[in-house]
Amino acid sequence: MPERAQAAFQLQLARQLVPGHSLFGHQCTLLGKHAGTGDVLVALEVGRLVVVPLTWGGPGDARYPHSAFFPDWADFAANRMAPDTLDYL
């Protein structure tokens, strides 16, 4: 992902993570973006991975965006990446 795009996605993620959201206060490092959706993959400081759908709306809401947590890369690959590829077969 180009550096400029990465900065835009990181900024939008920060806007959405308001107090009360499950990711608020965590150090979220943007790793990538799903090519077909607004979902981004972030790593938390504790080593877990999280898929967050960006809404591109105004300030966040503590209930949204819903996030999918994965304890490690193996779990992410098996339970998120593999099912996503089925849409392209």
Order of alpha helices (4+ residues) and beta strands (2+ residues): alpha-beta-beta-beta-beta-alpha-alpha
